[in-house]
């Protein structure tokens, strides 16, 4: 006859189970960027910022329809991660995707043209803001269903493992998507098969407009994989050097065959969830405090000037160059022809 375990035995069992869980990985120190790396980060983040500002203008003017989710404030995340990747590594994300595409090296003309629904867009004008794709650039979307990209990104990692090609899948999702069921199914399979996937949780604190403190029982997103033995670390997502160091660690972890890893990027978006969101759930003072104290672009700008690696005039020249690129992309996107009606019947799978 089975006997009920003693309380002390049960407590010991729980303690043993808890000790078996992975502890949080301490984030490495921020990367020590050389001049060229600081300038590269400055250019990339500035391109994303100016592009998104222009996209917001075009949306207000009626050139962009449907949903449009801007990435302003979060530029250090994709920039720092991309600087740690190698050619052939895949990226997949949700619907706040413009910055991810630009960081991946995709043409601003093609990205902006897709926003305006034109023929020269990356999805030939049929996808819009949320649904862009480029197999040539190893960018696999742009997904409108919350959390859907996590299982797909895990599948990309499975293909890499199967082919033994040494590539890594970087799968981005937000704090809101972190509560979706398919995320944890993906975690389980990824750890079972030791898949080379970096799960980047972009914790911008508010998901679609609800504070994480109100929506998530566990607000340390780096430990969301603990029950699957997936290690994770919290990273200052407003410092491109901290992001780069963590992403470099994670990429090496995956390439060594250690399996998946979670990076919680603690970041902040300055705009609402989408262009239709007035963001009344937070104060203007809170947003202004983040912009004045933690802006990722201003941090790099300050280091460049303090170390005398660039003058104010040189940085203004870079800004002008970036603005010109973005202005040309907007001009292209407004004047490029609309898709031929026959496009309605292409890319349809039975």
DRENDO-1510 file (C-alpha; in Angstrom, 1 decimal, always signed):
<recs>
REC; n; res; u; v; w
REC; 1; UNK; +0.0; +0.0; +0.0 .
REC; 2; UNK; +1.4; +3.4; -1.0 .
REC; 3; UNK; +2.3; +5.7; +1.8 .
REC; 4; UNK; +1.8; +9.4; +1.8 .
REC; 5; UNK; +5.2; +11.2; +1.8 .
REC; 6; UNK; +6.2; +13.1; +4.8 .
REC; 7; UNK; +6.1; +16.8; +4.7 .
REC; 8; UNK; +9.8; +17.0; +5.0 .
REC; 9; UNK; +10.2; +14.7; +2.0 .
REC; 10; UNK; +7.9; +16.8; +0.0 .
REC; 11; UNK; +9.7; +20.0; +0.9 .
REC; 12; UNK; +13.0; +18.3; +0.0 .
REC; 13; UNK; +11.6; +17.2; -3.3 .
REC; 14; UNK; +10.4; +20.7; -4.1 .
REC; 15; UNK; +13.8; +22.2; -3.1 .
REC; 16; UNK; +15.6; +19.6; -5.4 .
REC; 17; UNK; +13.3; +20.4; -8.3 .
REC; 18; UNK; +13.9; +24.1; -7.9 .
REC; 19; UNK; +17.6; +23.7; -7.7 .
REC; 20; UNK; +17.5; +21.7; -11.0 .
REC; 21; UNK; +16.0; +24.8; -12.8 .
REC; 22; UNK; +18.5; +26.9; -14.7 .
REC; 23; UNK; +19.6; +30.1; -12.9 .
REC; 24; UNK; +19.5; +33.4; -14.7 .
REC; 25; UNK; +22.6; +33.9; -16.8 .
REC; 26; UNK; +24.3; +37.1; -15.9 .
REC; 27; UNK; +24.5; +39.4; -18.9 .
REC; 28; UNK; +28.1; +40.1; -20.1 .
REC; 29; UNK; +29.5; +43.6; -19.8 .
REC; 30; UNK; +28.6; +45.9; -22.7 .
REC; 31; UNK; +30.9; +45.5; -25.7 .
REC; 32; UNK; +33.8; +47.8; -26.0 .
REC; 33; UNK; +33.0; +49.3; -29.3 .
REC; 34; UNK; +35.8; +50.7; -31.5 .
REC; 35; UNK; +35.2; +53.9; -33.5 .
REC; 36; UNK; +34.0; +52.1; -36.6 .
REC; 37; UNK; +31.5; +50.1; -34.6 .
REC; 38; UNK; +30.1; +53.1; -32.8 .
REC; 39; UNK; +29.6; +54.9; -36.1 .
REC; 40; UNK; +28.0; +51.8; -37.7 .
REC; 41; UNK; +25.6; +51.6; -34.7 .
REC; 42; UNK; +24.8; +55.3; -35.0 .
REC; 43; UNK; +24.1; +55.1; -38.7 .
REC; 44; UNK; +21.9; +52.0; -38.4 .
REC; 45; UNK; +19.8; +53.3; -35.5 .
REC; 46; UNK; +19.5; +56.7; -37.1 .
REC; 47; UNK; +18.2; +55.1; -40.3 .
REC; 48; UNK; +15.6; +53.2; -38.4 .
REC; 49; UNK; +14.5; +56.3; -36.4 .
REC; 50; UNK; +14.3; +58.6; -39.4 .
REC; 51; UNK; +12.5; +55.9; -41.5 .
REC; 52; UNK; +9.9; +55.4; -38.8 .
REC; 53; UNK; +9.4; +59.1; -38.4 .
REC; 54; UNK; +8.8; +59.4; -42.1 .
REC; 55; UNK; +6.4; +56.4; -42.1 .
REC; 56; UNK; +4.4; +58.1; -39.4 .
REC; 57; UNK; +4.2; +61.2; -41.5 .
REC; 58; UNK; +3.0; +59.3; -44.6 .
REC; 59; UNK; +0.4; +57.4; -42.5 .
REC; 60; UNK; -0.9; +60.8; -41.3 .
REC; 61; UNK; -1.1; +62.0; -44.9 .
REC; 62; UNK; -3.1; +58.9; -45.9 .
REC; 63; UNK; -0.4; +57.3; -48.1 .
REC; 64; UNK; -0.2; +54.3; -45.7 .
REC; 65; UNK; -3.3; +52.4; -44.8 .
REC; 66; UNK; -4.2; +49.7; -42.4 .
REC; 67; UNK; -2.1; +49.0; -39.3 .
REC; 68; UNK; +1.3; +50.6; -38.8 .
REC; 69; UNK; +3.5; +49.8; -35.7 .
REC; 70; UNK; +6.5; +52.0; -35.3 .
REC; 71; UNK; +9.8; +51.0; -33.7 .
REC; 72; UNK; +10.9; +54.4; -32.3 .
REC; 73; UNK; +12.9; +54.0; -29.1 .
REC; 74; UNK; +13.7; +50.3; -29.6 .
REC; 75; UNK; +16.4; +50.7; -32.3 .
REC; 76; UNK; +19.3; +49.5; -30.1 .
REC; 77; UNK; +17.8; +46.0; -29.9 .
REC; 78; UNK; +17.8; +45.0; -33.6 .
REC; 79; UNK; +21.0; +47.0; -34.3 .
REC; 80; UNK; +23.0; +45.3; -31.5 .
REC; 81; UNK; +21.7; +41.9; -32.3 .
REC; 82; UNK; +22.4; +42.1; -36.0 .
REC; 83; UNK; +26.0; +43.3; -35.4 .
REC; 84; UNK; +26.6; +39.9; -33.7 .
REC; 85; UNK; +25.2; +37.7; -36.5 .
REC; 86; UNK; +26.8; +36.2; -39.5 .
REC; 87; UNK; +25.6; +35.9; -43.1 .
REC; 88; UNK; +22.8; +33.3; -43.4 .
REC; 89; UNK; +21.5; +33.6; -39.9 .
REC; 90; UNK; +17.7; +34.0; -40.1 .
REC; 91; UNK; +15.5; +36.7; -38.5 .
REC; 92; UNK; +11.8; +36.4; -37.9 .
REC; 93; UNK; +9.5; +38.8; -35.9 .
REC; 94; UNK; +6.0; +40.1; -35.4 .
REC; 95; UNK; +4.2; +43.0; -36.9 .
REC; 96; UNK; +6.5; +45.8; -35.5 .
REC; 97; UNK; +9.0; +44.8; -38.2 .
REC; 98; UNK; +10.3; +47.8; -40.2 .
REC; 99; UNK; +13.4; +48.2; -38.0 .
REC; 100; UNK; +14.2; +44.5; -38.2 .
REC; 101; UNK; +14.2; +44.7; -42.0 .
REC; 102; UNK; +16.4; +47.7; -42.2 .
REC; 103; UNK; +18.9; +46.3; -39.7 .
REC; 104; UNK; +19.0; +43.1; -41.9 .
REC; 105; UNK; +20.2; +45.3; -44.8 .
REC; 106; UNK; +17.0; +45.4; -46.8 .
REC; 107; UNK; +16.4; +48.3; -49.2 .
REC; 108; UNK; +14.5; +51.3; -47.6 .
REC; 109; UNK; +12.8; +51.8; -51.0 .
REC; 110; UNK; +11.4; +48.3; -50.9 .
REC; 111; UNK; +10.3; +48.6; -47.3 .
REC; 112; UNK; +8.6; +51.9; -47.7 .
REC; 113; UNK; +7.0; +50.9; -51.0 .
REC; 114; UNK; +5.4; +47.9; -49.3 .
REC; 115; UNK; +4.0; +50.3; -46.6 .
REC; 116; UNK; +2.2; +52.3; -49.4 .
REC; 117; UNK; +1.1; +49.1; -51.2 .
REC; 118; UNK; +3.2; +49.6; -54.3 .
REC; 119; UNK; +4.6; +47.2; -56.9 .
REC; 120; UNK; +8.2; +47.7; -55.8 .
REC; 121; UNK; +7.5; +46.6; -52.2 .
REC; 122; UNK; +9.1; +43.5; -50.8 .
REC; 123; UNK; +5.7; +41.7; -50.9 .
REC; 124; UNK; +4.8; +43.4; -54.2 .
REC; 125; UNK; +2.4; +45.7; -52.4 .
REC; 126; UNK; +0.2; +42.9; -51.0 .
REC; 127; UNK; +1.5; +42.6; -47.5 .
REC; 128; UNK; +1.7; +46.1; -46.2 .
REC; 129; UNK; +3.3; +47.1; -42.9 .
REC; 130; UNK; +2.9; +43.8; -41.1 .
REC; 131; UNK; +3.7; +41.2; -43.8 .
REC; 132; UNK; +7.0; +41.6; -45.5 .
REC; 133; UNK; +9.4; +38.8; -46.4 .
REC; 134; UNK; +12.8; +38.3; -48.1 .
REC; 135; UNK; +14.3; +34.9; -48.5 .
REC; 136; UNK; +17.3; +36.5; -50.2 .
REC; 137; UNK; +18.0; +38.5; -47.0 .
REC; 138; UNK; +17.0; +35.6; -44.7 .
REC; 139; UNK; +14.2; +37.7; -43.3 .
REC; 140; UNK; +11.1; +35.5; -42.7 .
REC; 141; UNK; +8.5; +38.1; -41.7 .
REC; 142; UNK; +6.5; +40.2; -40.5 .
REC; 143; UNK; +3.6; +38.3; -38.8 .
REC; 144; UNK; +0.3; +39.7; -37.8 .
REC; 145; UNK; -0.8; +36.9; -35.5 .
REC; 146; UNK; +0.5; +37.5; -32.0 .
REC; 147; UNK; +3.2; +35.0; -31.2 .
REC; 148; UNK; +2.8; +33.0; -34.4 .
REC; 149; UNK; +6.4; +33.7; -35.4 .
REC; 150; UNK; +7.8; +31.9; -32.4 .
REC; 151; UNK; +6.9; +28.4; -33.7 .
REC; 152; UNK; +8.0; +29.4; -37.2 .
REC; 153; UNK; +11.4; +30.7; -35.9 .
REC; 154; UNK; +11.8; +27.4; -34.0 .
REC; 155; UNK; +11.1; +25.6; -37.2 .
REC; 156; UNK; +13.9; +27.6; -38.9 .
REC; 157; UNK; +16.2; +26.5; -36.2 .
REC; 158; UNK; +15.1; +22.9; -36.7 .
REC; 159; UNK; +16.1; +23.1; -40.3 .
REC; 160; UNK; +19.5; +24.5; -39.4 .
REC; 161; UNK; +20.0; +21.7; -36.9 .
REC; 162; UNK; +18.9; +19.1; -39.5 .
REC; 163; UNK; +21.2; +20.6; -42.2 .
REC; 164; UNK; +24.1; +21.1; -39.7 .
REC; 165; UNK; +24.8; +24.4; -41.3 .
REC; 166; UNK; +26.0; +26.3; -38.2 .
REC; 167; UNK; +23.3; +29.0; -38.7 .
REC; 168; UNK; +21.2; +30.5; -36.0 .
REC; 169; UNK; +17.5; +31.6; -36.0 .
REC; 170; UNK; +16.8; +34.8; -34.2 .
REC; 171; UNK; +13.1; +34.9; -33.1 .
REC; 172; UNK; +11.8; +38.2; -31.9 .
REC; 173; UNK; +8.6; +38.7; -29.9 .
REC; 174; UNK; +7.2; +41.1; -27.3 .
REC; 175; UNK; +6.2; +40.9; -23.7 .
REC; 176; UNK; +2.6; +40.5; -24.7 .
REC; 177; UNK; +3.3; +37.6; -27.0 .
REC; 178; UNK; +5.3; +36.0; -24.2 .
REC; 179; UNK; +2.0; +34.8; -22.7 .
REC; 180; UNK; +0.8; +32.9; -25.7 .
REC; 181; UNK; +0.6; +29.1; -25.5 .
REC; 182; UNK; +2.5; +28.3; -28.7 .
REC; 183; UNK; +5.5; +30.1; -27.3 .
REC; 184; UNK; +5.9; +27.4; -24.6 .
REC; 185; UNK; +5.2; +24.5; -27.0 .
REC; 186; UNK; +8.1; +25.9; -29.1 .
REC; 187; UNK; +10.3; +26.2; -26.0 .
REC; 188; UNK; +9.7; +22.6; -25.1 .
REC; 189; UNK; +10.7; +21.3; -28.6 .
REC; 190; UNK; +13.6; +23.7; -28.9 .
REC; 191; UNK; +15.2; +22.4; -25.7 .
REC; 192; UNK; +14.4; +18.8; -26.4 .
REC; 193; UNK; +16.2; +18.9; -29.7 .
REC; 194; UNK; +18.8; +21.5; -28.7 .
REC; 195; UNK; +17.8; +23.8; -31.5 .
REC; 196; UNK; +20.0; +26.8; -32.4 .
REC; 197; UNK; +17.4; +29.5; -31.7 .
REC; 198; UNK; +17.8; +32.9; -29.9 .
REC; 199; UNK; +14.5; +34.0; -28.4 .
REC; 200; UNK; +14.6; +37.8; -28.2 .
REC; 201; UNK; +11.8; +39.1; -26.0 .
REC; 202; UNK; +11.5; +42.8; -26.7 .
REC; 203; UNK; +10.0; +43.9; -23.4 .
REC; 204; UNK; +8.7; +47.5; -24.1 .
REC; 205; UNK; +6.7; +47.4; -20.9 .
REC; 206; UNK; +3.2; +47.9; -22.3 .
REC; 207; UNK; +2.4; +45.2; -25.0 .
REC; 208; UNK; -0.7; +46.5; -26.7 .
REC; 209; UNK; -1.3; +49.1; -24.0 .
REC; 210; UNK; -1.4; +47.2; -20.7 .
REC; 211; UNK; +1.5; +47.4; -18.3 .
REC; 212; UNK; +3.4; +44.1; -17.7 .
REC; 213; UNK; +2.7; +44.4; -14.0 .
REC; 214; UNK; -1.0; +44.1; -14.7 .
REC; 215; UNK; -0.8; +41.4; -17.5 .
REC; 216; UNK; +2.0; +39.0; -16.5 .
REC; 217; UNK; +2.3; +36.9; -13.4 .
REC; 218; UNK; +6.0; +36.5; -14.0 .
REC; 219; UNK; +7.6; +39.8; -15.1 .
REC; 220; UNK; +11.1; +38.4; -15.3 .
REC; 221; UNK; +10.8; +37.4; -19.0 .
REC; 222; UNK; +14.3; +36.0; -19.1 .
REC; 223; UNK; +13.1; +33.1; -16.9 .
REC; 224; UNK; +10.1; +32.2; -19.0 .
REC; 225; UNK; +12.0; +29.2; -20.2 .
REC; 226; UNK; +13.0; +28.0; -16.7 .
REC; 227; UNK; +10.6; +25.0; -16.7 .
REC; 228; UNK; +12.1; +23.8; -20.0 .
REC; 229; UNK; +15.7; +24.3; -18.7 .
REC; 230; UNK; +16.3; +27.2; -21.2 .
REC; 231; UNK; +18.7; +29.8; -19.8 .
REC; 232; UNK; +18.0; +33.5; -20.1 .
REC; 233; UNK; +19.4; +36.8; -19.3 .
REC; 234; UNK; +18.0; +40.4; -18.9 .
REC; 235; UNK; +19.7; +43.0; -21.0 .
REC; 236; UNK; +19.6; +46.8; -21.1 .
REC; 237; UNK; +17.9; +47.1; -24.5 .
REC; 238; UNK; +18.5; +50.8; -24.7 .
REC; 239; UNK; +22.3; +50.3; -24.8 .
REC; 240; UNK; +23.4; +48.9; -28.2 .
REC; 241; UNK; +26.7; +47.8; -26.7 .
REC; 242; UNK; +24.9; +45.7; -24.0 .
REC; 243; UNK; +22.7; +44.2; -26.6 .
REC; 244; UNK; +25.6; +43.3; -28.9 .
REC; 245; UNK; +27.5; +41.6; -26.0 .
REC; 246; UNK; +24.5; +39.6; -25.0 .
REC; 247; UNK; +23.7; +38.6; -28.7 .
REC; 248; UNK; +27.3; +37.6; -29.3 .
REC; 249; UNK; +27.2; +35.4; -26.2 .
REC; 250; UNK; +23.8; +33.9; -27.3 .
REC; 251; UNK; +25.0; +33.2; -30.9 .
REC; 252; UNK; +28.1; +31.4; -29.7 .
REC; 253; UNK; +25.9; +29.4; -27.2 .
REC; 254; UNK; +23.7; +28.2; -30.1 .
REC; 255; UNK; +26.6; +27.5; -32.5 .
REC; 256; UNK; +28.2; +25.3; -29.9 .
REC; 257; UNK; +25.1; +23.1; -29.9 .
REC; 258; UNK; +24.0; +24.1; -26.4 .
REC; 259; UNK; +20.4; +24.7; -27.6 .
REC; 260; UNK; +18.1; +27.7; -27.3 .
REC; 261; UNK; +18.6; +30.7; -25.1 .
REC; 262; UNK; +16.4; +33.7; -24.1 .
REC; 263; UNK; +17.4; +37.3; -24.2 .
REC; 264; UNK; +15.0; +39.7; -22.5 .
REC; 265; UNK; +15.7; +43.1; -24.0 .
REC; 266; UNK; +14.4; +45.7; -21.5 .
REC; 267; UNK; +13.5; +48.5; -23.9 .
REC; 268; UNK; +10.9; +51.2; -24.4 .
REC; 269; UNK; +8.8; +52.5; -27.3 .
REC; 270; UNK; +8.0; +56.2; -27.5 .
REC; 271; UNK; +4.9; +55.9; -29.6 .
REC; 272; UNK; +1.7; +54.0; -29.0 .
REC; 273; UNK; +1.2; +50.4; -29.9 .
REC; 274; UNK; +0.2; +51.4; -33.4 .
REC; 275; UNK; -0.5; +54.7; -35.2 .
REC; 276; UNK; -4.1; +54.5; -33.9 .
REC; 277; UNK; -3.1; +54.2; -30.3 .
REC; 278; UNK; -3.0; +57.6; -28.3 .
REC; 279; UNK; -1.0; +55.8; -25.5 .
REC; 280; UNK; -3.1; +57.4; -22.7 .
REC; 281; UNK; -2.1; +54.6; -20.4 .
REC; 282; UNK; +1.2; +56.3; -19.5 .
REC; 283; UNK; +2.2; +59.9; -18.8 .
REC; 284; UNK; +4.0; +62.2; -21.1 .
REC; 285; UNK; +6.5; +62.8; -18.3 .
REC; 286; UNK; +7.4; +59.1; -18.3 .
REC; 287; UNK; +8.1; +59.0; -22.0 .
REC; 288; UNK; +10.1; +62.3; -21.8 .
REC; 289; UNK; +12.2; +60.9; -19.0 .
REC; 290; UNK; +13.1; +57.8; -21.0 .
REC; 291; UNK; +14.0; +59.9; -24.0 .
REC; 292; UNK; +16.1; +62.3; -22.1 .
REC; 293; UNK; +17.9; +59.7; -20.0 .
REC; 294; UNK; +18.1; +56.5; -22.0 .
REC; 295; UNK; +17.7; +57.3; -25.7 .
REC; 296; UNK; +19.8; +54.7; -27.6 .
REC; 297; UNK; +20.9; +57.1; -30.3 .
REC; 298; UNK; +21.8; +59.9; -28.0 .
REC; 299; UNK; +24.0; +57.5; -25.9 .
REC; 300; UNK; +26.1; +56.7; -29.0 .
REC; 301; UNK; +26.2; +60.3; -30.1 .
REC; 302; UNK; +27.5; +61.3; -26.6 .
REC; 303; UNK; +30.3; +58.7; -26.7 .
REC; 304; UNK; +31.4; +59.7; -30.2 .
REC; 305; UNK; +31.7; +63.3; -29.2 .
REC; 306; UNK; +33.3; +62.6; -25.8 .
REC; 307; UNK; +36.0; +60.4; -27.3 .
REC; 308; UNK; +36.5; +62.9; -30.1 .
REC; 309; UNK; +35.7; +60.3; -32.7 .
REC; 310; UNK; +33.2; +62.6; -34.4 .
REC; 311; UNK; +32.4; +66.3; -34.3 .
REC; 312; UNK; +28.9; +67.7; -34.1 .
REC; 313; UNK; +29.2; +68.8; -37.7 .
REC; 314; UNK; +30.2; +65.3; -38.8 .
REC; 315; UNK; +27.3; +63.8; -37.0 .
REC; 316; UNK; +24.9; +66.4; -38.5 .
REC; 317; UNK; +26.3; +65.4; -41.9 .
REC; 318; UNK; +25.5; +61.7; -41.2 .
REC; 319; UNK; +22.0; +62.7; -40.2 .
REC; 320; UNK; +21.5; +64.7; -43.4 .
REC; 321; UNK; +22.7; +61.7; -45.4 .
REC; 322; UNK; +20.2; +59.4; -43.6 .
REC; 323; UNK; +17.4; +61.9; -44.1 .
REC; 324; UNK; +18.1; +62.0; -47.8 .
REC; 325; UNK; +18.0; +58.2; -48.1 .
REC; 326; UNK; +14.6; +58.2; -46.2 .
REC; 327; UNK; +13.2; +61.1; -48.3 .
REC; 328; UNK; +14.1; +59.2; -51.5 .
REC; 329; UNK; +12.4; +56.1; -50.2 .
REC; 330; UNK; +9.3; +58.1; -49.4 .
REC; 331; UNK; +9.3; +59.6; -52.9 .
REC; 332; UNK; +9.8; +56.2; -54.5 .
REC; 333; UNK; +7.0; +54.8; -52.4 .
REC; 334; UNK; +4.5; +57.5; -53.4 .
REC; 335; UNK; +5.3; +57.4; -57.1 .
REC; 336; UNK; +5.9; +53.7; -57.7 .
REC; 337; UNK; +3.0; +52.0; -59.6 .
REC; 338; UNK; +0.4; +50.0; -57.8 .
REC; 339; UNK; +0.4; +46.2; -58.3 .
REC; 340; UNK; -1.1; +44.9; -61.4 .
REC; 341; UNK; -4.5; +43.3; -60.7 .
REC; 342; UNK; -3.1; +39.9; -61.7 .
REC; 343; UNK; -1.1; +40.0; -58.5 .
REC; 344; UNK; -4.3; +38.9; -56.8 .
REC; 345; UNK; -3.7; +35.5; -58.1 .
REC; 346; UNK; +0.0; +35.0; -57.4 .
REC; 347; UNK; +1.5; +33.3; -54.4 .
REC; 348; UNK; -1.7; +31.4; -53.6 .
REC; 349; UNK; -1.3; +28.0; -52.2 .
REC; 350; UNK; -4.0; +25.3; -52.6 .
</recs>
